[in-house]
Amino acid sequence: MMAGLARALLAAGRFIARRPLRAAEGKGAGRCSSLRGGGWRRSYNSTPTKAALRLPSMEYQDAVQALNTLQTNASTLEQIRREQQLGRTQGTLEAMKSFVYRAGIAIEELDQLATIHVTGTKGKGSTCAFCEKILRNYGLKTGFYSSPHLVQVRERIRINGKAISRELFTKYFWQVYNQLVETKDADSGTMPAYFRFLTILAFHIFLHEKVDLAIIEVGIGGAYDCTNIIRRPVVCGVSSLGIDHVSILGDTMEKIAWQKGGIFKPGVPAFTVPQPSGPMAVLVERAKEIGCFLQVCPDLEEFQTEEGKLSLGLAGDHQKSNASLALQLCRTWLQHHQHPDFPLLQDSLDFAEVPERMRPPVSSGFSPAAPMIDGLRTTEWLGRSQILKRGPLTYYIDGAHTIGSIKACVKWFREHSSKEAEAARGPVVQVLLFNTTGERDAAALLKVLMPCQFDFAVFCPNLLDVAQNLNADQKNYTVSLENMLSRCLDNHHAWCKLTEVRRDNLWNLPGSTLEDPTALVKKGDLDEEMLLLREPEGEQIVTRTLVFPCINNALQWITQGRDPDLQLSVANPLNVHLAGAATLKEAATVQILITGSLHLVGGCLKLLDQSLSQ
């Protein structure tokens, strides 16, 4: 079956030929403003960076397609893993420095970006989002670099909280891309991989757009992540640690902590949230080796306000530690730049004596200023603990993809979905839409989701639509369709094993198992009576499982035409007679949890919220 499904998808999602791009020379100028210790003042004049003139046809989609030719992440990560085993990973940072130099950026220029550098396994993106909103409330021009993107790649590079415009992305992309193309012959013909290029582009944009500060989220790990060419951040942060990317970072939390602590810099303050004793001891040792003063953030309740408890714009108890970390990072940044709200304290400057203990000292709470309070309350971060209500449909959207984040997701979902269910006037149906990527243990993640007792579990690859070409922003050339489908079916098998559901209860929309992707699959053997909601087998509740070839087909089946904003596929029109559909159509409320992959979340948001594609 899998081979047939793969053939159908391959027929519908052929690789779009990439036309060669010619570099053309031109001129450009860049000036950066930076706030250094000594007051709020402009102090940086950069050397103009050579810019290439864009050809008339080189528009945003051309830029994204050219960027996609650099998608070698899978092979790059494998190379990093091999080099790490041989103790040669430091070479990846040297290569990054070479690419930055070829792009026309001096490392000394990066020193002028007043940077907050944040790593961690989970929560680092939310921490950065809190920081960005808080410091923007102080009237600062913020730059924010994060990954991955959900709908459009330009989301990764934000100015003042908004994704950089298509026009600016296109302009700056060709400046950097053509510069690297022109110099590649002198560097063994190499070009930076996808994430490396975007990191360089972010630095280039932040310098040219004269941001007052840059908030940089680490990609993977820390010590050898390409963002770690930053030499002089103002402050560093480490969010919650867990097991992820084990082939790159190691298979224990202690090994992972060593990698994360690699962003520490001599004389630069660093903060972390409470961690298990083993990885915490590693962070302490890393701080001692490097000469960094590491402190642990207090509970959020330690921050006193006249209004009482702080309110967070991001849902979930797990966001409290992220908010506490953000408050400490922002206060330190403001102290460093002598902001009147936070006078510089002597103990925050004492980095010489790193504590001789297994756990670092806990920093004290303080009274957050109004911009901080408002910043925490109004922070938004798409795809994380997000609820989207559409009539009888409620989408619970969370890109959790580690054991820890899935646990937090389950707690959040059960709390909010139960409140909604209590107020519902009629049957409530709960549906899981799930996928994973990379090396993650899907069975372990799905086991954490079991207490939710979903009525239906739906699996699909991170493929938007089999019947039409994806937009360039969401193309992924590093994973074959066969691999995506194989992973999807493995996820389904793991769920069936956990719920003890027979694997022959595998249903698909038209075209999923035939050579012709528009052909109809016959399901005459299925009895509608077998598909009743939560059919009992003794005392056990059976969860029905389905597999679809793409996100669009999965959402169409789940919503059964009840979401007016979800456009139906022309090639694969909604078949309301598929088995099990009546339950969804007759439910008073359908609660849909979308989780397991930020890429899955991004594909769903693209279909559910058309404004994100503008």
C-alpha distance (Angstrom), angle and dihedral (degrees) to the residues before:
residue distance angle dihedral
M1 . . .
M2 3.79 . .
A3 3.79 92.1 .
G4 3.80 91.1 52.2
L5 3.78 91.7 48.3
A6 3.79 90.5 49.0
R7 3.80 91.5 50.5
A8 3.80 90.9 51.6
L9 3.77 92.1 50.9
L10 3.76 93.4 44.2
A11 3.78 89.6 54.1
A12 3.79 90.8 52.6
G13 3.79 99.8 40.4
R14 3.77 106.5 44.4
F15 3.76 119.3 169.1
I16 3.80 111.7 -93.1
A17 3.77 110.2 -127.9
R18 3.76 111.5 -114.3
R19 3.75 115.6 -136.4
P20 3.79 117.3 -138.3
L21 3.78 116.2 -100.8
R22 3.77 123.6 -139.1
A23 3.75 121.5 -147.6
A24 3.78 119.3 -133.9
E25 3.76 126.5 -169.6
G26 3.73 125.8 -120.8
K27 3.75 144.0 138.9
G28 3.76 134.8 -89.7
A29 3.75 137.1 164.5
G30 3.73 132.7 -146.0
R31 3.76 134.0 -166.6
C32 3.77 124.9 177.1
S33 3.76 130.1 -160.5
S34 3.74 118.9 -148.9
L35 3.76 133.1 179.7
R36 3.78 110.0 -139.3
G37 3.79 131.2 -179.6
G38 3.78 105.6 -72.2
G39 3.76 101.4 61.5
W40 3.77 144.9 -53.5
R41 3.77 100.6 -51.3
R42 3.78 143.0 130.4
S43 3.77 110.9 -110.6
Y44 3.79 112.1 157.0
N45 3.78 132.5 85.8
S46 3.76 113.5 176.2
T47 3.74 128.9 -153.9
P48 3.81 107.7 -105.9
T49 3.77 110.7 -94.1
K50 3.76 114.4 -133.3
A51 3.80 110.1 -108.8
A52 3.78 127.9 -161.3
L53 3.78 121.6 -135.1
R54 3.78 113.2 -117.1
L55 3.75 119.4 -122.5
P56 3.83 113.8 -123.2
S57 3.82 91.8 -105.0
M58 3.79 94.8 49.1
E59 3.78 100.4 103.1
Y60 3.80 132.1 147.7
Q61 3.80 97.1 -75.5
D62 3.81 89.8 46.9
A63 3.79 88.6 53.3
V64 3.81 92.2 49.8
Q65 3.80 92.1 47.8
A66 3.80 90.1 50.5
L67 3.80 89.0 48.6
N68 3.80 89.7 52.0
T69 3.79 90.4 59.7
L70 3.82 85.5 69.7
Q71 3.81 92.7 59.6
T72 3.77 98.2 123.5
N73 3.78 95.8 128.1
A74 3.80 95.5 125.1
S75 3.78 94.0 54.4
T76 3.79 91.6 38.5
L77 3.79 92.0 54.2
E78 3.79 90.5 48.6
Q79 3.81 89.5 51.2
I80 3.82 90.6 49.6
R81 3.79 90.1 50.8
R82 3.80 92.1 52.5
E83 3.79 92.2 45.5
Q84 3.80 90.7 48.8
Q85 3.78 90.6 54.8
L86 3.79 88.1 52.2
G87 3.79 93.0 46.0
R88 3.80 93.2 -115.4
T89 3.80 100.9 113.4
Q90 3.80 93.3 113.2
G91 3.80 86.0 75.7
T92 3.80 89.7 72.2
L93 3.83 90.2 66.0
E94 3.80 90.8 47.7
A95 3.80 88.9 53.0
M96 3.81 89.7 49.6
K97 3.80 91.2 52.0
S98 3.80 88.8 51.9
F99 3.81 91.7 52.2
V100 3.81 91.3 47.9
Y101 3.80 90.7 51.4
R102 3.81 91.4 48.0
A103 3.81 88.9 51.6
G104 3.80 88.4 59.7
I105 3.80 98.0 -103.8
A106 3.80 122.0 125.1
I107 3.79 117.1 -146.0
E108 3.80 86.6 -127.3
E109 3.78 88.3 62.4
L110 3.79 90.3 58.6
D111 3.80 88.2 55.2
Q112 3.79 87.1 66.8
L113 3.81 93.2 61.1
A114 3.81 106.1 95.7
T115 3.80 92.9 -134.4
I116 3.78 135.8 -167.4
H117 3.82 106.5 -161.8
V118 3.82 117.5 -161.4
T119 3.80 131.6 -175.6
G120 3.81 135.8 166.0
T121 3.79 140.5 121.6
K122 3.78 98.4 -99.7
G123 3.78 132.0 10.2
K124 3.79 98.4 26.0
G125 3.80 92.9 114.2
S126 3.80 92.3 48.7
T127 3.81 90.3 47.2
C128 3.79 90.1 52.9
A129 3.81 91.0 47.6
F130 3.82 90.5 53.2
C131 3.83 90.3 48.6
E132 3.78 93.2 48.5
K133 3.80 93.9 51.1
I134 3.81 93.6 45.4
L135 3.80 95.6 49.9
R136 3.80 92.3 42.8
N137 3.81 86.1 57.4
Y138 3.80 87.1 61.5
G139 3.80 89.7 62.3
L140 3.79 94.7 -102.8
K141 3.77 123.5 143.5
T142 3.78 103.3 -121.3
G143 3.78 132.9 -157.5
F144 3.81 117.7 -162.6
Y145 3.81 125.5 -172.3
S146 3.81 117.7 -171.1
S147 3.79 141.6 151.0
P148 2.92 150.1 -96.7
H149 3.79 109.5 19.8
L150 3.80 120.9 -136.8
V151 3.80 105.6 -151.5
Q152 3.80 110.3 -8.1
V153 3.79 127.5 26.0
R154 3.80 92.5 -131.9
E155 3.84 87.4 70.2
R156 3.81 86.8 79.8
I157 3.79 91.8 68.4
R158 3.79 113.6 53.0
I159 3.79 131.7 -179.5
N160 3.81 115.7 -163.4
G161 3.78 91.4 -11.8
K162 3.80 96.7 -53.1
A163 3.77 129.2 102.6
I164 3.77 109.6 -103.5
S165 3.79 110.8 -95.2
R166 3.78 122.0 -99.2
E167 3.80 89.7 -114.2
L168 3.80 95.1 52.9
F169 3.80 93.0 41.7
T170 3.78 90.0 52.2
K171 3.81 94.1 46.7
Y172 3.78 95.8 48.2
F173 3.80 93.8 39.4
W174 3.79 93.3 60.6
Q175 3.78 91.9 44.7
V176 3.81 91.2 57.7
Y177 3.80 98.1 33.5
N178 3.78 96.0 50.6
Q179 3.78 91.7 44.3
L180 3.79 89.9 55.4
V181 3.80 92.6 44.7
E182 3.81 91.0 52.3
T183 3.80 92.4 51.9
K184 3.78 101.0 38.9
D185 3.82 95.5 94.5
A186 3.79 88.7 63.6
D187 3.81 89.5 53.9
S188 3.81 102.8 50.6
G189 3.79 91.0 -82.4
T190 3.80 93.5 -72.5
M191 3.78 129.7 150.8
P192 3.82 124.3 -165.9
A193 3.79 117.7 -99.1
Y194 3.80 120.9 -106.5
F195 3.82 99.3 -87.6
R196 3.79 93.6 39.6
F197 3.78 90.7 52.5
L198 3.79 92.9 49.4
T199 3.81 90.0 49.6
I200 3.80 90.5 52.9
L201 3.80 90.0 46.1
A202 3.81 90.8 51.5
F203 3.80 91.7 52.2
H204 3.82 90.1 47.2
I205 3.81 91.9 50.4
F206 3.79 94.9 45.9
L207 3.80 90.8 51.7
H208 3.80 94.5 47.1
E209 3.80 94.4 42.4
K210 3.83 89.9 51.3
V211 3.79 97.2 -130.7
D212 3.79 117.3 -171.8
L213 3.78 91.4 -136.8
A214 3.78 140.3 2.5
I215 3.80 123.1 -139.7
I216 3.80 107.5 -157.6
E217 3.79 123.0 -166.9
V218 3.80 114.3 -157.4
G219 3.79 115.2 -120.2
I220 3.82 104.3 -147.6
G221 3.78 125.2 -8.9
G222 3.76 112.1 -29.7
A223 3.79 115.3 -120.9
Y224 3.79 94.4 69.9
D225 3.79 100.0 19.3
C226 3.78 111.1 125.2
T227 3.82 91.0 -120.4
N228 3.80 87.7 65.4
I229 3.78 92.7 82.2
I230 3.82 82.1 90.0
R231 3.79 102.9 110.9
R232 3.79 104.1 -178.5
P233 3.79 114.2 32.6
V234 3.78 116.8 169.2
V235 3.81 91.5 -130.0
C236 3.83 138.7 -9.8
G237 3.79 130.5 -143.0
V238 3.81 135.7 -162.8
S239 3.80 117.3 -162.0
S240 3.81 125.2 -164.0
L241 3.79 116.0 -39.3
G242 3.79 127.1 -138.0
I243 3.78 142.7 145.8
D244 3.81 114.3 -64.4
H245 3.82 137.8 129.1
V246 3.80 89.5 19.5
S247 3.81 95.1 171.4
I248 3.79 88.9 60.5
L249 3.80 104.7 30.4
G250 3.79 103.4 28.2
D251 3.78 136.8 -95.6
T252 3.81 99.3 -93.1
M253 3.78 131.8 63.1
E254 3.80 89.1 -121.7
K255 3.80 91.6 58.7
I256 3.78 90.4 45.7
A257 3.83 90.8 49.2
W258 3.81 89.4 54.1
Q259 3.79 89.6 55.6
K260 3.80 93.8 45.9
G261 3.81 92.3 48.8
G262 3.79 87.9 57.3
I263 3.81 90.6 88.3
F264 3.83 91.1 66.6
K265 3.80 113.6 112.4
P266 3.81 131.1 -160.2
G267 3.79 112.1 -88.6
V268 3.81 92.9 2.2
P269 3.82 117.4 121.8
A270 3.80 117.2 -122.8
F271 3.78 134.6 -169.0
T272 3.77 133.7 -163.3
V273 3.78 136.5 179.6
P274 3.82 122.4 -117.0
Q275 3.81 109.3 -65.2
P276 3.82 134.9 -177.4
S277 3.81 112.1 -81.2
G278 3.81 96.4 -106.4
P279 3.81 99.3 54.4
M280 3.81 90.8 36.2
A281 3.80 90.1 58.3
V282 3.81 89.0 51.7
L283 3.81 91.7 51.5
V284 3.79 89.8 50.3
E285 3.80 91.4 50.9
R286 3.80 91.6 47.6
A287 3.80 90.5 51.1
K288 3.80 90.3 49.8
E289 3.81 92.9 49.5
I290 3.79 93.2 48.5
G291 3.80 97.3 39.8
C292 3.78 97.4 -115.6
F293 3.81 125.4 144.8
L294 3.82 105.3 -129.4
Q295 3.80 122.8 -166.1
V296 3.81 133.6 -179.9
C297 3.79 118.4 -125.7
P298 3.80 116.9 -120.2
D299 3.80 124.2 -125.0
L300 3.77 113.4 -74.4
E301 3.81 89.1 -114.2
E302 3.82 88.2 67.9
F303 3.80 90.4 71.5
Q304 3.78 104.7 89.1
T305 3.79 122.8 -147.4
E306 3.78 132.4 171.5
E307 3.80 89.5 -125.0
G308 3.80 93.3 56.4
K309 3.80 124.1 -123.9
L310 3.77 118.5 23.2
S311 3.80 115.7 -107.6
L312 3.81 118.6 -136.9
G313 3.78 127.2 -151.1
L314 3.82 90.1 -149.8
A315 3.79 116.1 71.6
G316 3.78 126.3 -129.4
D317 3.79 136.1 63.2
H318 3.81 89.6 -105.7
Q319 3.81 88.6 68.7
K320 3.81 90.6 68.0
S321 3.79 93.4 76.6
N322 3.80 90.4 45.1
A323 3.81 90.0 52.3
S324 3.81 92.0 48.2
L325 3.81 90.2 51.1
A326 3.80 90.9 48.3
L327 3.81 91.9 51.7
Q328 3.80 91.8 53.3
L329 3.80 92.9 45.9
C330 3.80 92.5 49.5
R331 3.79 94.7 45.7
T332 3.81 90.7 50.4
W333 3.80 90.8 49.0
L334 3.81 91.3 50.1
Q335 3.80 92.0 46.3
H336 3.78 90.3 51.1
H337 3.79 89.1 54.7
Q338 3.80 93.1 44.6
H339 3.75 98.0 -115.9
P340 3.82 110.7 -179.1
D341 3.82 92.4 -128.5
F342 3.81 90.4 64.7
P343 3.80 117.2 32.0
L344 3.78 113.7 -156.7
L345 3.80 111.7 -95.8
Q346 3.78 121.1 -146.4
D347 3.79 94.5 -132.2
S348 3.79 90.2 58.0
L349 3.80 88.7 61.5
D350 3.81 97.4 50.5
F351 3.80 104.1 100.3
A352 3.78 97.8 143.4
E353 3.79 96.6 83.6
V354 3.80 108.5 56.5
P355 3.82 107.1 -168.8
E356 3.80 114.6 -99.3
R357 3.77 95.4 -136.2
M358 3.77 140.5 97.2
R359 3.79 92.9 -114.2
P360 3.80 124.3 45.1
P361 3.80 121.0 -127.2
V362 3.78 119.3 -84.1
S363 3.78 111.5 -116.2
S364 3.75 117.0 -129.1
G365 3.77 124.2 -107.1
F366 3.78 120.6 -117.8
S367 3.77 140.7 -168.5
P368 3.80 107.0 -83.7
A369 3.79 115.8 -135.2
A370 3.81 120.4 -121.4
P371 3.85 94.5 -95.8
M372 3.81 89.0 55.7
I373 3.79 94.6 48.0
D374 3.79 91.9 48.1
G375 3.80 91.8 43.0
L376 3.79 93.7 56.0
R377 3.80 91.4 45.6
T378 3.80 96.1 50.0
T379 3.81 101.4 38.7
E380 3.79 114.4 128.2
W381 3.80 126.0 -168.4
L382 3.80 114.9 176.0
G383 3.77 119.0 -133.1
R384 3.78 95.2 21.7
S385 3.82 117.9 102.3
Q386 3.79 88.5 -27.3
I387 3.80 123.6 161.4
L388 3.79 120.2 -158.8
K389 3.82 116.4 -173.5
R390 3.82 120.8 -158.9
G391 3.81 112.4 170.2
P392 3.83 107.5 -77.4
L393 3.80 90.5 -2.4
T394 3.79 124.1 84.2
Y395 3.79 118.5 -174.7
Y396 3.80 114.7 -156.2
I397 3.80 103.3 -164.1
D398 3.79 124.2 -169.9
G399 3.80 127.2 151.4
A400 3.82 93.6 -149.0
H401 3.81 111.9 154.4
T402 3.81 107.3 162.1
I403 3.80 130.6 69.9
G404 3.78 91.9 -106.9
S405 3.77 95.8 47.0
I406 3.82 92.6 45.1
K407 3.82 89.2 53.2
A408 3.79 89.3 52.6
C409 3.80 89.8 46.1
V410 3.82 91.9 52.6
K411 3.80 91.9 50.3
W412 3.80 91.3 49.1
F413 3.81 93.9 45.4
R414 3.80 95.8 47.6
E415 3.79 92.2 47.9
H416 3.80 96.0 50.6
S417 3.81 98.4 34.2
S418 3.82 92.4 51.4
K419 3.80 91.1 53.5
E420 3.79 90.1 50.4
A421 3.80 92.0 46.4
E422 3.81 91.9 52.7
A423 3.79 89.7 57.3
A424 3.81 95.1 44.2
R425 3.80 119.1 111.0
G426 3.74 100.8 -144.2
P427 3.82 142.2 1.7
V428 3.82 117.7 -14.9
V429 3.79 119.7 -151.2
Q430 3.80 122.1 -164.3
V431 3.81 120.5 -155.7
L432 3.79 129.4 -172.8
L433 3.82 117.2 -150.1
F434 3.80 107.1 -170.2
N435 3.77 144.7 168.5
T436 3.78 136.9 154.2
T437 3.78 134.1 -159.4
G438 3.78 138.3 -156.4
E439 3.77 121.3 9.3
R440 3.79 97.9 -29.4
D441 3.80 118.9 137.7
A442 3.80 101.2 -115.6
A443 3.80 93.5 -175.2
A444 3.81 91.2 56.7
L445 3.80 91.8 48.9
L446 3.79 93.0 46.6
K447 3.79 91.2 49.4
V448 3.81 88.8 60.1
L449 3.82 88.7 53.2
M450 3.81 94.2 52.9
P451 3.86 97.1 91.6
C452 3.80 89.0 66.0
Q453 3.83 89.4 70.7
F454 3.79 95.7 -149.1
D455 3.77 118.1 -155.8
F456 3.78 91.4 -142.7
A457 3.80 130.9 19.1
V458 3.80 113.6 -157.8
F459 3.81 125.0 -168.4
C460 3.79 129.8 -169.8
P461 3.80 138.2 152.9
N462 3.80 121.2 -102.5
L463 3.78 89.4 -95.7
L464 3.78 117.3 124.9
D465 3.81 102.1 -150.7
V466 3.80 134.1 -12.7
A467 3.79 92.9 -154.2
Q468 3.81 99.4 59.5
N469 3.76 139.5 29.4
L470 3.79 116.8 -88.1
N471 3.76 117.7 -120.5
A472 3.77 111.6 -98.7
D473 3.81 93.7 -108.9
Q474 3.81 92.2 68.9
K475 3.78 100.8 39.1
N476 3.77 115.3 121.3
Y477 3.78 117.6 -166.3
T478 3.80 95.5 171.4
V479 3.80 94.4 77.0
S480 3.80 124.8 49.7
L481 3.78 121.5 -131.8
E482 3.77 88.2 -117.7
N483 3.79 90.3 57.2
M484 3.81 92.5 46.4
L485 3.79 91.4 52.0
S486 3.76 93.6 44.0
R487 3.80 90.1 53.2
C488 3.80 90.9 47.2
L489 3.79 92.6 52.3
D490 3.80 90.7 46.0
N491 3.80 88.2 55.2
H492 3.79 89.7 51.2
H493 3.78 91.6 48.9
A494 3.81 91.1 50.1
W495 3.81 90.9 52.4
C496 3.79 92.2 47.9
K497 3.78 89.8 51.8
L498 3.80 92.0 49.5
T499 3.81 92.5 48.7
E500 3.80 95.0 34.8
V501 3.79 90.7 -125.9
R502 3.80 116.9 154.9
R503 3.78 112.4 -107.2
D504 3.79 91.4 -132.3
N505 3.81 87.5 76.0
L506 3.80 86.1 83.7
W507 3.78 113.6 132.0
N508 3.77 129.5 179.1
L509 3.77 138.1 -174.4
P510 3.80 118.7 -108.0
G511 3.77 115.4 -60.6
S512 3.79 98.6 21.0
T513 3.81 96.9 113.7
L514 3.79 104.2 23.7
E515 3.78 134.2 81.4
D516 3.80 90.2 -119.8
P517 3.83 108.6 65.0
T518 3.83 90.6 -154.4
A519 3.80 96.5 50.8
L520 3.79 120.0 111.3
V521 3.80 121.0 -113.0
K522 3.79 113.2 -136.3
K523 3.80 114.5 -131.5
G524 3.77 99.4 175.0
D525 3.78 92.9 133.4
L526 3.81 92.8 63.1
D527 3.79 116.6 95.6
E528 3.81 115.2 -147.5
E529 3.81 89.1 -142.7
M530 3.82 89.4 62.9
L531 3.77 90.9 61.3
L532 3.78 101.9 61.4
L533 3.79 116.6 140.0
R534 3.80 113.0 -85.5
E535 3.75 96.1 -8.5
P536 3.84 107.1 -158.8
E537 3.79 122.0 -125.1
G538 3.77 101.8 -174.4
E539 3.78 104.6 -55.1
Q540 3.80 94.9 -27.0
I541 3.80 123.9 100.7
V542 3.79 113.9 -136.7
T543 3.76 117.1 -142.3
R544 3.78 114.1 -152.3
T545 3.79 114.5 -130.2
L546 3.77 129.3 -153.2
V547 3.80 135.9 -178.7
F548 3.80 124.1 -154.9
P549 3.80 130.4 -174.4
C550 3.81 95.4 -127.3
I551 3.79 145.0 8.5
N552 3.79 94.5 -103.8
N553 3.82 93.3 55.7
A554 3.81 91.4 45.9
L555 3.81 93.4 51.8
Q556 3.78 91.9 44.9
W557 3.79 91.2 55.5
I558 3.80 94.3 44.3
T559 3.81 94.6 48.2
Q560 3.83 97.2 38.6
G561 3.79 92.5 -153.9
R562 3.82 93.1 -54.1
D563 3.81 94.7 118.2
P564 3.82 107.7 76.7
D565 3.81 91.4 -166.8
L566 3.80 94.4 56.4
Q567 3.77 107.7 91.2
L568 3.77 114.3 -140.2
S569 3.77 120.1 -125.4
V570 3.79 113.7 -106.0
A571 3.79 94.7 -152.9
N572 3.80 94.2 46.5
P573 3.83 106.5 31.4
L574 3.79 116.4 -163.3
N575 3.79 111.9 -84.3
V576 3.79 104.2 -152.0
H577 3.81 91.1 -176.0
L578 3.77 94.9 68.3
A579 3.77 113.7 123.9
G580 3.79 114.3 -85.8
A581 3.79 95.0 17.9
A582 3.79 94.8 113.0
T583 3.80 91.4 65.6
L584 3.80 91.1 57.2
K585 3.79 94.6 43.4
E586 3.80 93.8 51.0
A587 3.81 98.3 43.4
A588 3.78 116.9 111.0
T589 3.81 89.4 -144.5
V590 3.78 131.0 17.5
Q591 3.81 114.4 -163.2
I592 3.80 113.3 -162.4
L593 3.81 120.3 -167.8
I594 3.80 111.2 -162.1
T595 3.80 111.6 -168.9
G596 3.81 148.1 126.4
S597 3.80 98.6 78.5
L598 3.79 136.3 40.5
H599 3.80 87.7 -147.0
L600 3.80 90.1 57.5
V601 3.80 88.9 48.1
G602 3.80 90.4 50.0
G603 3.79 92.7 52.1
C604 3.80 91.5 49.2
L605 3.80 92.8 48.1
K606 3.79 90.5 50.6
L607 3.80 89.5 57.6
L608 3.80 96.5 38.9
D609 3.82 99.9 43.0
Q610 3.80 113.1 38.0
S611 3.81 91.4 -177.3
L612 3.82 89.7 72.3
S613 3.81 89.7 66.2
Q614 3.80 93.9 55.7
